[in-house]
Amino acid sequence: MAKEPSRDVIKRIIKYMSLGRGIEVKRIGDTKILRIEWLNLYNEPEVLNAIGGLIAFWIKTLGYKPDAITSVETSGAKYGISASSHLSIPYFSLHKIDKVIFNDPVYVESRSITESRALKLYADRSIVNKFNNVVLVDDIRRTSNTIDSAVELVEKCGSKVCSCFVVLDFKFTGHPYPKKIRRDRFHSLFVISKVSDDGKCEVKNGLALEYIKKGERKLIGDEK
C-alpha cells in the first residue's frame, strides 16, 4: 500500500499561502495574476511529492480507476507525472506545440490569459487512444478555458476524461467552472476564495483541507 502524503507538508503549503510566502500579485489591466514561486517557477521536492501523493490519494479514495494521467505542458505536467508515479500508471502530456514525431496529430484552440494569446493544444491520437479513461491534472484553474480545451482534445482523440484535479482553484476570479466535465468530477486541492494585494491567500475549502481533517478524525479515533 502506497504511503500517504505528509500532512505536515500539506499544512506547510496552506501556511505559505496564508502568509503570502513567495507569492506576488501582478495586475494586467483588470486581471489579477499570481506569481507563486514554489508552484509555478520551482518546486521543493517535499512539496511536489506531497501534492502528487495527495492527488493519487483522492483518485483512489473517490473510486476512480484511470488507465493513465494526463496534463498540459509545462506547469501542470510535474504534478501529473508525480501523481502517475504514486499510482504506478502511465502518464502522457498534452502539448502547446505540434511535434514532428506525432503519428496522428490532433489539436483544439483556446485562449491563455497568462500568456495573453490564442492557445492551441496538441496531442498524438495514436498515443491517447491507448487509454480508455484518464484523469486530467492541472496546476491552476482560473478561467477554465485550458481545462475545457484539454477535455475536448482527449475526447477528440477517442479517450475519456473520468475526472479532473487542480492544485489551486482561483475561485476569487469569479469565472465559471469547466463546462466539459461534470461538476462532481472536478476536484480542487486548495480553493482560494480571496487574495490580498500583498499576496496573502484565504484557503477555506478543498481536498487538501479535507485530507487534514481526515487525519485528525483518525487520530481521535485511535486515541479512543
Backbone as CSV, one residue per row, in Angstrom:
resi,resn,N_x,N_y,N_z,CA_x,CA_y,CA_z,C_x,C_y,C_z
1,MET,0.850,-1.202,0.000,0.000,0.000,0.000,0.887,1.253,0.000
2,ALA,0.568,2.202,-0.895,1.376,3.409,-1.002,1.278,4.238,0.275
3,LYS,2.385,4.885,0.599,2.431,5.728,1.793,1.597,6.984,1.575
4,GLU,0.821,7.362,2.583,0.002,8.566,2.476,0.897,9.805,2.491
5,PRO,0.505,10.850,1.755,1.316,12.075,1.738,1.370,12.726,3.113
6,SER,2.444,13.444,3.361,2.669,14.073,4.658,1.669,15.198,4.918
7,ARG,0.932,15.064,6.005,0.001,16.135,6.378,0.758,17.378,6.834
8,ASP,1.938,17.197,7.381,2.740,18.348,7.802,3.133,19.207,6.600
9,VAL,3.455,18.566,5.485,3.830,19.312,4.285,2.598,20.008,3.702
10,ILE,1.450,19.333,3.712,0.207,19.953,3.223,-0.118,21.182,4.068
11,LYS,0.049,21.071,5.383,-0.184,22.217,6.270,0.806,23.345,5.967
12,ARG,2.030,22.971,5.612,3.044,23.982,5.287,2.638,24.759,4.037
13,ILE,2.080,24.069,3.040,1.630,24.723,1.811,0.524,25.729,2.133
14,ILE,-0.414,25.317,2.983,-1.506,26.214,3.388,-0.936,27.432,4.118
15,LYS,0.081,27.199,4.946,0.710,28.305,5.668,1.402,29.258,4.707
16,TYR,2.111,28.697,3.686,2.742,29.532,2.661,1.714,30.482,2.058
17,MET,0.547,29.930,1.720,-0.475,30.740,1.062,-1.079,31.769,2.004
18,SER,-1.325,31.382,3.245,-1.931,32.325,4.195,-0.994,33.489,4.519
19,LEU,0.327,33.240,4.459,1.312,34.280,4.732,1.732,35.043,3.475
20,GLY,1.325,34.514,2.317,1.759,35.125,1.063,3.214,34.855,0.755
21,ARG,3.754,33.775,1.313,5.176,33.463,1.127,5.465,33.072,-0.322
22,GLY,6.381,33.805,-0.950,6.749,33.506,-2.326,5.648,33.820,-3.318
23,ILE,4.672,34.646,-2.915,3.536,34.966,-3.780,3.521,36.469,-4.064
24,GLU,3.418,36.807,-5.325,3.374,38.212,-5.737,2.143,38.431,-6.607
25,VAL,1.427,39.516,-6.352,0.251,39.856,-7.155,0.675,40.764,-8.299
26,LYS,0.399,40.321,-9.514,0.680,41.146,-10.688,-0.646,41.507,-11.338
27,ARG,-0.822,42.761,-11.669,-2.053,43.212,-12.316,-1.785,43.514,-13.792
28,ILE,-2.597,42.895,-14.630,-2.542,43.139,-16.066,-3.917,43.644,-16.469
29,GLY,-4.055,44.967,-16.569,-5.371,45.547,-16.790,-6.245,45.285,-15.577
30,ASP,-7.401,44.708,-15.807,-8.303,44.374,-14.708,-8.066,42.969,-14.160
31,THR,-7.097,42.263,-14.723,-6.834,40.876,-14.335,-5.751,40.803,-13.268
32,LYS,-6.017,40.007,-12.228,-5.053,39.795,-11.159,-4.363,38.439,-11.369
33,ILE,-3.059,38.466,-11.586,-2.273,37.250,-11.813,-1.383,37.010,-10.598
34,LEU,-1.333,35.768,-10.137,-0.463,35.435,-9.015,0.815,34.770,-9.514
35,ARG,1.927,35.307,-9.092,3.234,34.694,-9.355,3.617,33.934,-8.092
36,ILE,3.503,32.608,-8.146,3.768,31.773,-6.983,5.070,31.012,-7.235
37,GLU,6.138,31.456,-6.622,7.464,30.912,-6.922,7.516,29.395,-6.768
38,TRP,7.054,28.885,-5.633,7.223,27.466,-5.306,6.203,26.567,-6.014
39,LEU,5.272,27.176,-6.766,4.324,26.376,-7.542,4.609,26.494,-9.035
40,ASN,4.810,27.730,-9.514,4.954,27.983,-10.943,6.395,27.901,-11.451
41,LEU,7.362,28.323,-10.613,8.724,28.528,-11.109,9.735,27.504,-10.617
42,TYR,9.515,26.952,-9.454,10.372,25.858,-8.985,9.571,25.041,-7.984
43,ASN,10.107,23.898,-7.605,9.409,23.045,-6.640,10.360,22.518,-5.588
44,GLU,9.953,22.621,-4.346,10.643,21.910,-3.287,10.244,20.441,-3.417
45,PRO,11.203,19.521,-3.345,10.884,18.103,-3.528,9.757,17.604,-2.635
46,GLU,9.739,18.032,-1.366,8.684,17.581,-0.456,7.308,18.089,-0.884
47,VAL,7.271,19.314,-1.382,6.005,19.902,-1.821,5.481,19.157,-3.053
48,LEU,6.349,18.947,-4.043,5.949,18.237,-5.253,5.473,16.819,-4.933
49,ASN,6.212,16.132,-4.074,5.856,14.758,-3.709,4.530,14.718,-2.954
50,ALA,4.314,15.688,-2.062,3.082,15.711,-1.276,1.869,16.003,-2.155
51,ILE,2.010,16.941,-3.094,0.891,17.271,-3.973,0.561,16.092,-4.889
52,GLY,1.588,15.476,-5.467,1.349,14.297,-6.305,0.709,13.171,-5.514
53,GLY,1.197,12.966,-4.291,0.622,11.930,-3.427,-0.810,12.233,-3.029
54,LEU,-1.104,13.519,-2.821,-2.456,13.918,-2.433,-3.445,13.675,-3.571
55,ILE,-3.040,14.001,-4.794,-3.897,13.730,-5.954,-4.136,12.229,-6.080
56,ALA,-3.068,11.438,-5.948,-3.196,9.985,-6.036,-4.106,9.435,-4.938
57,PHE,-3.966,9.972,-3.723,-4.800,9.537,-2.596,-6.273,9.731,-2.915
58,TRP,-6.638,10.917,-3.441,-8.048,11.199,-3.707,-8.559,10.461,-4.938
59,ILE,-7.703,10.201,-5.905,-8.128,9.386,-7.053,-8.579,8.015,-6.560
60,LYS,-7.787,7.433,-5.668,-8.143,6.112,-5.116,-9.336,6.204,-4.170
61,THR,-9.339,7.205,-3.287,-10.398,7.337,-2.290,-11.757,7.568,-2.943
62,LEU,-11.794,8.342,-4.034,-13.053,8.652,-4.713,-13.464,7.569,-5.708
63,GLY,-12.655,6.542,-5.831,-13.040,5.381,-6.629,-12.778,5.468,-8.120
64,TYR,-11.959,6.415,-8.543,-11.618,6.493,-9.960,-10.591,5.405,-10.292
65,LYS,-10.703,4.861,-11.490,-9.772,3.819,-11.918,-9.214,4.166,-13.302
66,PRO,-8.389,5.211,-13.360,-7.860,5.647,-14.661,-6.807,4.695,-15.208
67,ASP,-6.711,4.679,-16.545,-5.648,3.920,-17.215,-4.371,4.748,-17.294
68,ALA,-4.527,6.085,-17.194,-3.372,6.974,-17.310,-3.721,8.335,-16.725
69,ILE,-2.682,9.131,-16.512,-2.820,10.517,-16.086,-2.350,11.406,-17.234
70,THR,-3.017,12.544,-17.423,-2.564,13.494,-18.431,-2.594,14.903,-17.863
71,SER,-1.836,15.790,-18.470,-1.857,17.208,-18.099,-1.278,18.006,-19.253
72,VAL,-1.432,19.328,-19.153,-0.927,20.222,-20.194,0.475,20.682,-19.823
73,GLU,1.415,20.531,-20.752,2.753,21.057,-20.501,2.696,22.587,-20.484
74,THR,3.490,23.258,-19.644,4.504,22.635,-18.815,4.129,22.663,-17.331
75,SER,3.387,23.675,-16.918,3.178,23.884,-15.480,2.484,22.729,-14.786
76,GLY,1.435,22.184,-15.402,0.701,21.113,-14.752,1.357,19.757,-14.865
77,ALA,2.342,19.646,-15.777,2.911,18.333,-16.079,3.595,17.691,-14.879
78,LYS,4.325,18.505,-14.096,5.079,17.913,-12.986,4.154,17.263,-11.955
79,TYR,2.965,17.834,-11.756,2.024,17.262,-10.786,1.360,16.004,-11.354
80,GLY,1.099,16.019,-12.664,0.552,14.823,-13.302,1.538,13.666,-13.270
81,ILE,2.806,13.972,-13.548,3.844,12.933,-13.512,4.002,12.389,-12.104
82,SER,4.000,13.286,-11.113,4.132,12.852,-9.721,2.967,11.950,-9.316
83,ALA,1.748,12.333,-9.683,0.569,11.527,-9.335,0.618,10.166,-10.013
84,SER,1.029,10.145,-11.283,1.094,8.867,-12.004,2.147,7.946,-11.386
85,SER,3.229,8.547,-10.903,4.268,7.761,-10.243,3.747,7.139,-8.949
86,HIS,2.980,7.918,-8.173,2.397,7.386,-6.943,1.409,6.256,-7.224
87,LEU,0.720,6.336,-8.359,-0.288,5.328,-8.706,0.284,4.186,-9.543
88,SER,1.513,4.364,-10.019,2.165,3.370,-10.888,1.348,3.104,-12.152
89,ILE,0.890,4.183,-12.780,0.189,4.078,-14.060,0.845,5.044,-15.050
90,PRO,0.606,4.864,-16.362,1.262,5.707,-17.364,0.849,7.179,-17.282
91,TYR,1.688,8.010,-17.878,1.429,9.443,-17.986,1.694,9.872,-19.426
92,PHE,0.839,10.777,-19.964,1.147,11.402,-21.245,0.786,12.878,-21.188
93,SER,1.479,13.685,-21.977,1.277,15.129,-21.973,0.416,15.584,-23.135
94,LEU,-0.273,16.696,-22.904,-0.904,17.470,-23.971,0.015,18.665,-24.194
95,HIS,0.296,18.985,-25.448,1.368,19.920,-25.770,0.843,21.237,-26.339
96,LYS,1.626,22.297,-26.161,1.284,23.605,-26.709,1.914,23.836,-28.082
97,ILE,2.662,22.852,-28.554,3.235,22.938,-29.902,3.047,21.598,-30.606
98,ASP,2.986,21.648,-31.919,2.934,20.436,-32.727,4.331,19.823,-32.757
99,LYS,4.397,18.508,-32.798,5.700,17.847,-32.817,5.794,16.917,-34.030
100,VAL,6.949,16.951,-34.680,7.111,16.158,-35.893,7.063,14.665,-35.606
101,ILE,7.272,14.284,-34.354,7.257,12.856,-34.022,5.841,12.304,-33.847
102,PHE,4.817,13.185,-33.833,3.443,12.708,-33.704,3.065,11.897,-34.946
103,ASN,2.483,10.735,-34.735,1.989,9.920,-35.849,0.640,10.421,-36.351
104,ASP,-0.183,10.907,-35.417,-1.542,11.333,-35.774,-1.896,12.580,-34.960
105,PRO,-1.359,13.753,-35.339,-1.568,14.965,-34.557,-3.018,15.462,-34.607
106,VAL,-3.514,15.876,-33.433,-4.851,16.436,-33.282,-4.711,17.685,-32.428
107,TYR,-5.514,18.727,-32.690,-5.422,19.917,-31.855,-6.779,20.559,-31.654
108,VAL,-6.880,21.367,-30.568,-8.025,22.244,-30.329,-7.473,23.624,-30.013
109,GLU,-8.322,24.638,-30.183,-7.863,26.007,-29.990,-8.575,26.648,-28.804
110,SER,-7.825,27.434,-28.024,-8.372,28.107,-26.849,-7.667,29.456,-26.705
111,ARG,-7.756,30.023,-25.496,-7.029,31.262,-25.232,-6.432,31.226,-23.838
112,SER,-5.200,31.677,-23.711,-4.498,31.716,-22.435,-4.443,33.146,-21.921
113,ILE,-4.927,33.350,-20.678,-4.851,34.687,-20.067,-3.424,34.998,-19.645
114,THR,-2.749,34.035,-19.009,-1.393,34.294,-18.520,-0.405,34.508,-19.664
115,GLU,-0.644,33.863,-20.805,0.245,34.048,-21.953,-0.284,35.113,-22.907
116,SER,-1.515,35.594,-22.650,-2.132,36.672,-23.425,-2.091,36.401,-24.926
117,ARG,-2.536,35.203,-25.304,-2.532,34.857,-26.727,-3.484,33.689,-26.974
118,ALA,-3.779,33.488,-28.243,-4.531,32.289,-28.624,-3.664,31.076,-28.313
119,LEU,-4.305,30.017,-27.892,-3.550,28.832,-27.481,-4.085,27.601,-28.190
120,LYS,-3.183,26.856,-28.819,-3.549,25.578,-29.409,-2.963,24.464,-28.558
121,LEU,-3.758,23.455,-28.280,-3.288,22.267,-27.569,-3.229,21.103,-28.551
122,TYR,-2.121,20.386,-28.518,-1.899,19.282,-29.443,-1.747,17.965,-28.681
123,ALA,-2.143,16.896,-29.348,-1.921,15.550,-28.817,-1.681,14.609,-29.988
124,ASP,-1.078,13.485,-29.685,-0.892,12.430,-30.683,-1.982,11.388,-30.441
125,ARG,-2.970,11.340,-31.354,-4.102,10.434,-31.173,-3.658,8.976,-31.023
126,SER,-2.562,8.602,-31.692,-2.090,7.222,-31.629,-1.631,6.839,-30.223
127,ILE,-1.289,7.840,-29.399,-0.909,7.594,-28.000,-2.127,7.683,-27.098
128,VAL,-2.905,8.757,-27.230,-4.028,8.999,-26.322,-5.046,7.862,-26.369
129,ASN,-5.342,7.370,-27.578,-6.383,6.339,-27.654,-5.930,4.944,-27.223
130,LYS,-4.724,4.850,-26.670,-4.308,3.616,-25.996,-5.026,3.466,-24.652
131,PHE,-5.567,4.587,-24.152,-6.151,4.612,-22.805,-7.639,4.975,-22.877
132,ASN,-8.471,4.190,-22.209,-9.915,4.435,-22.240,-10.327,5.580,-21.318
133,ASN,-9.805,5.556,-20.098,-10.172,6.541,-19.083,-8.928,7.197,-18.517
134,VAL,-8.903,8.513,-18.509,-7.745,9.219,-17.971,-8.196,10.271,-16.965
135,VAL,-7.292,10.612,-16.060,-7.507,11.717,-15.128,-6.668,12.891,-15.614
136,LEU,-7.308,14.041,-15.708,-6.624,15.271,-16.102,-6.159,16.019,-14.865
137,VAL,-4.894,16.425,-14.856,-4.316,17.167,-13.730,-3.821,18.520,-14.242
138,ASP,-4.142,19.587,-13.521,-3.631,20.908,-13.880,-3.189,21.633,-12.618
139,ASP,-2.329,22.625,-12.780,-1.829,23.328,-11.605,-2.821,24.374,-11.101
140,ILE,-3.478,25.097,-12.025,-4.344,26.211,-11.629,-5.621,26.236,-12.473
141,ARG,-6.747,26.486,-11.817,-7.971,26.808,-12.553,-8.224,28.297,-12.395
142,ARG,-8.254,28.976,-13.524,-8.543,30.404,-13.496,-9.816,30.655,-14.300
143,THR,-9.714,30.603,-15.633,-10.896,30.823,-16.476,-11.609,29.520,-16.838
144,SER,-10.951,28.396,-16.636,-11.435,27.059,-17.020,-11.248,26.785,-18.512
145,ASN,-10.735,27.743,-19.287,-10.565,27.547,-20.729,-9.621,26.397,-21.057
146,THR,-8.474,26.373,-20.365,-7.488,25.329,-20.654,-8.035,23.946,-20.307
147,ILE,-8.731,23.855,-19.181,-9.297,22.563,-18.771,-10.328,22.075,-19.785
148,ASP,-11.232,22.971,-20.201,-12.242,22.586,-21.191,-11.585,22.152,-22.498
149,SER,-10.550,22.872,-22.912,-9.852,22.519,-24.156,-9.152,21.173,-24.034
150,ALA,-8.551,20.917,-22.871,-7.856,19.647,-22.658,-8.837,18.470,-22.696
151,VAL,-9.998,18.635,-22.058,-11.017,17.578,-22.080,-11.485,17.345,-23.513
152,GLU,-11.742,18.428,-24.231,-12.182,18.321,-25.624,-11.149,17.596,-26.479
153,LEU,-9.876,17.907,-26.250,-8.808,17.285,-27.034,-8.713,15.792,-26.759
154,VAL,-8.765,15.412,-25.486,-8.698,13.989,-25.134,-9.862,13.232,-25.774
155,GLU,-11.055,13.811,-25.700,-12.229,13.156,-26.281,-12.136,13.093,-27.805
156,LYS,-11.549,14.120,-28.401,-11.357,14.141,-29.849,-10.417,13.019,-30.292
157,CYS,-9.555,12.620,-29.382,-8.604,11.531,-29.665,-9.199,10.151,-29.382
158,GLY,-10.442,10.108,-28.879,-11.114,8.829,-28.665,-11.048,8.287,-27.263
159,SER,-10.556,9.085,-26.310,-10.498,8.656,-24.912,-11.505,9.465,-24.101
160,LYS,-11.540,9.210,-22.794,-12.498,9.891,-21.919,-11.789,10.403,-20.674
161,VAL,-12.106,11.637,-20.264,-11.595,12.176,-19.008,-12.604,11.819,-17.913
162,CYS,-12.206,10.911,-17.024,-13.144,10.460,-15.989,-13.204,11.423,-14.815
163,SER,-12.155,12.253,-14.637,-12.165,13.270,-13.583,-11.019,14.241,-13.836
164,CYS,-11.105,15.376,-13.141,-10.064,16.391,-13.264,-9.689,16.891,-11.876
165,PHE,-8.399,17.049,-11.630,-7.887,17.576,-10.366,-7.021,18.796,-10.654
166,VAL,-7.241,19.871,-9.888,-6.363,21.038,-9.986,-5.739,21.291,-8.615
167,VAL,-4.514,21.803,-8.624,-3.832,22.100,-7.362,-4.464,23.331,-6.719
168,LEU,-4.477,24.454,-7.442,-5.059,25.695,-6.918,-6.286,26.086,-7.740
169,ASP,-7.375,26.339,-7.055,-8.603,26.803,-7.702,-8.778,28.278,-7.357
170,PHE,-8.596,29.136,-8.364,-8.724,30.582,-8.144,-10.201,30.988,-8.177
171,LYS,-10.921,30.577,-7.170,-12.351,30.877,-7.104,-12.606,32.373,-7.032
172,PHE,-11.636,33.124,-6.485,-11.806,34.574,-6.304,-11.971,35.320,-7.633
173,THR,-11.585,34.700,-8.753,-11.713,35.371,-10.048,-13.167,35.452,-10.508
174,GLY,-14.014,34.569,-9.974,-15.421,34.585,-10.338,-15.747,33.900,-11.656
175,HIS,-14.754,33.276,-12.290,-15.011,32.588,-13.557,-15.777,31.285,-13.320
176,PRO,-16.597,30.867,-14.279,-17.369,29.628,-14.116,-16.481,28.390,-14.127
177,TYR,-16.994,27.327,-13.551,-16.265,26.061,-13.559,-16.306,25.442,-14.957
178,PRO,-15.435,24.476,-15.225,-15.387,23.883,-16.570,-16.750,23.342,-17.012
179,LYS,-17.014,23.486,-18.301,-18.282,23.009,-18.862,-18.157,21.615,-19.453
180,LYS,-16.936,21.190,-19.745,-16.735,19.930,-20.449,-16.634,18.720,-19.525
181,ILE,-16.692,18.958,-18.217,-16.613,17.848,-17.271,-17.634,18.083,-16.171
182,ARG,-18.279,17.022,-15.717,-19.299,17.150,-14.687,-18.721,17.768,-13.423
183,ARG,-19.520,18.619,-12.796,-19.052,19.340,-11.604,-18.616,18.385,-10.499
184,ASP,-19.309,17.240,-10.353,-18.951,16.306,-9.289,-17.702,15.499,-9.621
185,ARG,-17.158,15.691,-10.822,-15.925,15.013,-11.207,-14.751,15.984,-11.325
186,PHE,-15.006,17.217,-10.924,-13.953,18.229,-10.910,-13.556,18.492,-9.457
187,HIS,-12.269,18.364,-9.151,-11.808,18.431,-7.769,-10.630,19.394,-7.611
188,SER,-10.693,20.214,-6.563,-9.636,21.179,-6.269,-8.962,20.818,-4.949
189,LEU,-7.635,20.897,-4.922,-6.917,20.634,-3.671,-7.021,21.829,-2.730
190,PHE,-6.761,23.021,-3.259,-6.799,24.245,-2.453,-7.691,25.264,-3.170
191,VAL,-8.791,25.647,-2.569,-9.690,26.638,-3.160,-9.379,28.009,-2.552
192,ILE,-8.906,28.921,-3.372,-8.540,30.261,-2.902,-9.719,31.206,-3.130
193,SER,-10.310,31.652,-2.040,-11.510,32.483,-2.133,-11.207,33.969,-2.083
194,LYS,-9.990,34.322,-1.628,-9.650,35.741,-1.501,-8.134,35.904,-1.538
195,VAL,-7.672,36.982,-2.169,-6.244,37.294,-2.230,-6.062,38.772,-1.930
196,SER,-5.188,39.089,-0.992,-4.898,40.491,-0.682,-3.764,40.982,-1.580
197,ASP,-3.565,42.282,-1.626,-2.555,42.860,-2.514,-1.128,42.453,-2.152
198,ASP,-0.920,41.999,-0.925,0.415,41.549,-0.524,0.614,40.047,-0.744
199,GLY,-0.352,39.416,-1.435,-0.197,38.008,-1.800,-0.752,37.004,-0.820
200,LYS,-1.295,37.462,0.290,-1.869,36.525,1.259,-3.165,35.932,0.720
201,CYS,-3.260,34.609,0.772,-4.400,33.895,0.189,-5.269,33.266,1.278
202,GLU,-6.566,33.374,1.095,-7.519,32.759,2.017,-7.952,31.421,1.438
203,VAL,-7.646,30.352,2.156,-7.992,28.999,1.720,-8.954,28.396,2.741
204,LYS,-10.203,28.201,2.327,-11.201,27.681,3.257,-11.777,26.340,2.826
205,ASN,-11.555,25.968,1.554,-12.118,24.719,1.043,-11.091,23.984,0.193
206,GLY,-11.431,22.748,-0.143,-10.571,21.945,-0.999,-10.239,20.600,-0.379
207,LEU,-9.805,19.680,-1.224,-9.500,18.322,-0.763,-8.290,18.273,0.164
208,ALA,-7.414,19.258,0.081,-6.265,19.287,0.991,-6.734,19.468,2.428
209,LEU,-7.689,20.382,2.631,-8.226,20.605,3.977,-8.994,19.386,4.453
210,GLU,-9.734,18.752,3.533,-10.483,17.547,3.902,-9.529,16.419,4.291
211,TYR,-8.388,16.348,3.612,-7.384,15.328,3.926,-6.829,15.534,5.337
212,ILE,-6.554,16.778,5.687,-6.058,17.086,7.029,-7.103,16.706,8.086
213,LYS,-8.368,17.041,7.801,-9.454,16.707,8.735,-9.599,15.203,8.895
214,LYS,-9.419,14.466,7.814,-9.479,13.004,7.892,-8.424,12.474,8.855
215,GLY,-7.227,13.061,8.761,-6.142,12.637,9.648,-6.444,12.946,11.098
216,GLU,-7.052,14.111,11.344,-7.403,14.493,12.721,-8.492,13.584,13.280
217,ARG,-9.489,13.232,12.431,-10.546,12.320,12.882,-9.987,10.941,13.176
218,LYS,-9.037,10.506,12.355,-8.411,9.202,12.548,-7.625,9.184,13.850
219,LEU,-6.919,10.290,14.126,-6.127,10.397,15.361,-7.025,10.330,16.576
220,ILE,-8.161,11.018,16.517,-9.119,10.989,17.639,-9.671,9.594,17.818
221,GLY,-9.963,8.915,16.683,-10.471,7.543,16.745,-9.472,6.590,17.339
222,ASP,-8.193,6.767,16.989,-7.127,5.900,17.534,-6.970,6.116,19.042
223,GLU,-7.138,7.375,19.487,-6.988,7.672,20.908,-8.107,7.029,21.725
224,LYS,-9.294,6.908,21.102,-10.407,6.261,21.813,-10.168,4.767,21.951
